[in-house]
């Protein structure tokens, strides 16, 4: 009869613990990537909204330099 090759109980538990921790960290990385993607979509939307508003302002006031603290503006020189 051949002897069964088997890890000790402690070795198996340690191996399972390492694999469990690696899987947990991989899941966290995946979740962070999902959050990153969602945030990038928000950034693109904000940029698009900003650009649309900038066009509206340029149509109304022309090319101007705006002080975002008090709303004053002056025409840009060519």
C-alpha positions, 0 to 999 in steps of 0.5 A: 500500500502506498502512503497518502501524500498530504499536508499537515493540518497546520500547513493546509490551514496556513495555505487556505488563509493565504489564498483567502487573503489574496482573494479578498485583496483581489476583490478589493482591487476590483471594487476600487476599479469599479469605483474608479470607472464610475468616478471617471464617468462623473468627471467626463460628465462634469467636463461636458457640462462645463464646456457646454456652459462655457459655450453659452457664456461665450455666445452671450459675452464673447471671449472674456476672462472671468473672475470666479470670486466675484463674477466680474469679467473683461474682454480678452485681447486678440 
